[in-house]
Amino acid sequence: MRLGLDIGGTKIDAVALDDDSAVLARVRVATGFGPDAVLRNAQSAALQAAEAAGGSASSLGSVGIGIPGVVDAEAGVVRHAVNLGLEELALGGILAERLGAPVRVENDVNAASLGAYHLLGLAGSMAYLNLGTGVAAGFVNDGAVWRGARGTAGEIGHIPIDPAGIRCACGQVGCLETVAGGGWVAHKWGGDAPLPVLEVFDRADAGDERAVALRAELIGGAAAGVRILILTGDVETVVIGGGISNLGDRLAEPVRASLDELARGSQFLGSLELSSRVRLVPAGEPVAAVGAALSGPRQNTKEPSWRS
Amino acid sequence: MRLGLDIGGTKIDAVALDDDSAVLARVRVATGFGPDAVLRNAQSAALQAAEAAGGSASSLGSVGIGIPGVVDAEAGVVRHAVNLGLEELALGGILAERLGAPVRVENDVNAASLGAYHLLGLAGSMAYLNLGTGVAAGFVNDGAVWRGARGTAGEIGHIPIDPAGIRCACGQVGCLETVAGGGWVAHKWGGDAPLPVLEVFDRADAGDERAVALRAELIGGAAAGVRILILTGDVETVVIGGGISNLGDRLAEPVRASLDELARGSQFLGSLELSSRVRLVPAGEPVAAVGAALSGPRQNTKEPSWRS
């Protein structure tokens, strides 16, 4: 059995997959804060997922982990996962020892990319456009994640698209993230709604002008992200995921319409058929946890069933 | 022996490579205009290169061709090569019959990418930033060209970077090409110098304010191209090529300085060490022709020597 853990800012989403990569069980536990809590809860989530799938601690095949921050996949080390209180943690090595199973650590966006690719049954090339607090992308080609030469592929949120834009937290001006990142939308909108982007969309539907403008900016930014990904990598499919993608077709339809509008102004863009290449991540599925499981150490081999 | 032909707007650059991919001979002939002329001159260039290398028409191993326009590499067909007077031409099939050797047709930027990768002795991942009349990029990873899902990877010249910019020929506004493309620089500069970008650099050195501004815009655009390529694909190396790269360090040094300036304003960008990843294409080398030869049908096999 392969376990996958998606360690997020508030919860750990854990799944157990069978030999055919179908989800046998899914559990969620609170993440906690700081290295001790994260390690303890990750271990607990893994064991609970194994147990829920009918397995035991002694029958774990492999464990894959998706986690935010800068991940050194080779060393199993995560750094600068600020929201989790982790400055530097040898997550892979420590959990492997505690669980008695091989553990692979992957950047959360890369894990989600692989999960989306699998759950959508895609082939060929795909980019995963993660619209969450920030904006980043992951790439999968023929089932393999492209991490880049130094593990930083897909940082498209920090490509500047407007010299007259606002200053990004990264120090540059007019980054894509400043128009398409949920953190910036929330900051511009103000208030303390638990789901500020949802509130912006709801208020825009109700005719609030400021909300309409913010929504249009977000939609335009998402379309710009799709355009960057296809003009650069010519991926066959761009899958929109991340927290904002929970808006579903309320997000995807206007993004496609925005791309169609761009195509009407440019025969060249039109020839690329951008809008028809946009997909939404499947709603409610544990995309990142499944991807983490698939990126685990035994990704390409059939394990013996733990039910022996 | 492997032959490589780089079919450009004015000349065909042809090389013959030995089994170790070293250049045995190089010849150049005028391209001509329209399908009949291009086919006749390509055939002639191939035979002259073979002869100059000591071979004969009956001993050609493989022929690779780099050509501008929209290339269907599978079918060997080139479309919309406007500067060559080619609307649609089954270049690969026709030349294969005339030469009695397998022929592979490749987009010129992809061919140059592969040639630069080989001539610079690179490993891992590379993007080739072609600064010519237009702006486009090619990708090579572990020696293989990434063409994209539909053969259009690397069209970064048409990523808009300034909503207040000028309208590009593609119909969009503020495309990277409108600041970093030689065609646009020439258009803005005016006059009829044979090498307008060189004239702009010379006049900028002499203190002409308009030239200084145009040069700064071009340098900034080239730096933006490097940033897009690394933020998206995290390639280890970006090689600057194309006609404008003939300026050598007069181009590369200020591009690196521009990237260093950006890094001083952004710790995040600084961590990516952009400027140290920029290389220039080797001066005077037949980069595209060599790459075309390497992309020929027998790219991965040692051919028997034609000297038998």
HADDOCK unambig.tbl for C-alpha pairs under 7 A between the chains (distance, minus, plus):
assign (segid A and resid 125 and name CA) (segid B and resid 149 and name CA) 6.52 0.50 0.50
assign (segid A and resid 148 and name CA) (segid B and resid 233 and name CA) 6.00 0.50 0.50
assign (segid A and resid 148 and name CA) (segid B and resid 234 and name CA) 4.58 0.50 0.50
assign (segid A and resid 148 and name CA) (segid B and resid 235 and name CA) 6.02 0.50 0.50
assign (segid A and resid 149 and name CA) (segid B and resid 125 and name CA) 6.53 0.50 0.50
assign (segid A and resid 149 and name CA) (segid B and resid 234 and name CA) 5.66 0.50 0.50
assign (segid A and resid 149 and name CA) (segid B and resid 235 and name CA) 5.48 0.50 0.50
assign (segid A and resid 149 and name CA) (segid B and resid 236 and name CA) 5.19 0.50 0.50
assign (segid A and resid 150 and name CA) (segid B and resid 234 and name CA) 6.73 0.50 0.50
assign (segid A and resid 152 and name CA) (segid B and resid 234 and name CA) 5.85 0.50 0.50
assign (segid A and resid 153 and name CA) (segid B and resid 231 and name CA) 6.24 0.50 0.50
assign (segid A and resid 153 and name CA) (segid B and resid 232 and name CA) 5.53 0.50 0.50
assign (segid A and resid 153 and name CA) (segid B and resid 233 and name CA) 4.91 0.50 0.50
assign (segid A and resid 153 and name CA) (segid B and resid 234 and name CA) 4.52 0.50 0.50
assign (segid A and resid 154 and name CA) (segid B and resid 231 and name CA) 6.11 0.50 0.50
assign (segid A and resid 154 and name CA) (segid B and resid 232 and name CA) 4.64 0.50 0.50
assign (segid A and resid 154 and name CA) (segid B and resid 233 and name CA) 6.29 0.50 0.50
assign (segid A and resid 155 and name CA) (segid B and resid 231 and name CA) 5.01 0.50 0.50
assign (segid A and resid 155 and name CA) (segid B and resid 232 and name CA) 5.92 0.50 0.50
assign (segid A and resid 156 and name CA) (segid B and resid 231 and name CA) 5.66 0.50 0.50
assign (segid A and resid 156 and name CA) (segid B and resid 232 and name CA) 5.56 0.50 0.50
assign (segid A and resid 159 and name CA) (segid B and resid 228 and name CA) 6.30 0.50 0.50
assign (segid A and resid 160 and name CA) (segid B and resid 161 and name CA) 6.88 0.50 0.50
assign (segid A and resid 161 and name CA) (segid B and resid 160 and name CA) 6.88 0.50 0.50
assign (segid A and resid 161 and name CA) (segid B and resid 161 and name CA) 4.56 0.50 0.50
assign (segid A and resid 161 and name CA) (segid B and resid 162 and name CA) 6.06 0.50 0.50
assign (segid A and resid 162 and name CA) (segid B and resid 161 and name CA) 6.06 0.50 0.50
assign (segid A and resid 162 and name CA) (segid B and resid 162 and name CA) 5.04 0.50 0.50
assign (segid A and resid 162 and name CA) (segid B and resid 163 and name CA) 6.25 0.50 0.50
assign (segid A and resid 163 and name CA) (segid B and resid 162 and name CA) 6.24 0.50 0.50
assign (segid A and resid 170 and name CA) (segid B and resid 266 and name CA) 5.62 0.50 0.50
assign (segid A and resid 170 and name CA) (segid B and resid 267 and name CA) 6.92 0.50 0.50
assign (segid A and resid 170 and name CA) (segid B and resid 268 and name CA) 5.91 0.50 0.50
assign (segid A and resid 171 and name CA) (segid B and resid 265 and name CA) 5.64 0.50 0.50
assign (segid A and resid 171 and name CA) (segid B and resid 266 and name CA) 4.45 0.50 0.50
assign (segid A and resid 172 and name CA) (segid B and resid 265 and name CA) 6.75 0.50 0.50
assign (segid A and resid 172 and name CA) (segid B and resid 266 and name CA) 6.14 0.50 0.50
assign (segid A and resid 228 and name CA) (segid B and resid 159 and name CA) 6.31 0.50 0.50
assign (segid A and resid 231 and name CA) (segid B and resid 153 and name CA) 6.25 0.50 0.50
assign (segid A and resid 231 and name CA) (segid B and resid 154 and name CA) 6.11 0.50 0.50
assign (segid A and resid 231 and name CA) (segid B and resid 155 and name CA) 5.01 0.50 0.50
assign (segid A and resid 231 and name CA) (segid B and resid 156 and name CA) 5.66 0.50 0.50
assign (segid A and resid 232 and name CA) (segid B and resid 153 and name CA) 5.55 0.50 0.50
assign (segid A and resid 232 and name CA) (segid B and resid 154 and name CA) 4.64 0.50 0.50
assign (segid A and resid 232 and name CA) (segid B and resid 155 and name CA) 5.92 0.50 0.50
assign (segid A and resid 232 and name CA) (segid B and resid 156 and name CA) 5.55 0.50 0.50
assign (segid A and resid 233 and name CA) (segid B and resid 148 and name CA) 6.00 0.50 0.50
assign (segid A and resid 233 and name CA) (segid B and resid 153 and name CA) 4.91 0.50 0.50
assign (segid A and resid 233 and name CA) (segid B and resid 154 and name CA) 6.28 0.50 0.50
assign (segid A and resid 234 and name CA) (segid B and resid 148 and name CA) 4.59 0.50 0.50
assign (segid A and resid 234 and name CA) (segid B and resid 149 and name CA) 5.67 0.50 0.50
assign (segid A and resid 234 and name CA) (segid B and resid 150 and name CA) 6.73 0.50 0.50
assign (segid A and resid 234 and name CA) (segid B and resid 152 and name CA) 5.84 0.50 0.50
assign (segid A and resid 234 and name CA) (segid B and resid 153 and name CA) 4.53 0.50 0.50
assign (segid A and resid 235 and name CA) (segid B and resid 148 and name CA) 6.03 0.50 0.50
assign (segid A and resid 235 and name CA) (segid B and resid 149 and name CA) 5.50 0.50 0.50
assign (segid A and resid 236 and name CA) (segid B and resid 149 and name CA) 5.20 0.50 0.50
assign (segid A and resid 265 and name CA) (segid B and resid 171 and name CA) 5.64 0.50 0.50
assign (segid A and resid 265 and name CA) (segid B and resid 172 and name CA) 6.75 0.50 0.50
assign (segid A and resid 266 and name CA) (segid B and resid 170 and name CA) 5.62 0.50 0.50
assign (segid A and resid 266 and name CA) (segid B and resid 171 and name CA) 4.45 0.50 0.50
assign (segid A and resid 266 and name CA) (segid B and resid 172 and name CA) 6.14 0.50 0.50
assign (segid A and resid 267 and name CA) (segid B and resid 170 and name CA) 6.91 0.50 0.50
assign (segid A and resid 268 and name CA) (segid B and resid 170 and name CA) 5.91 0.50 0.50
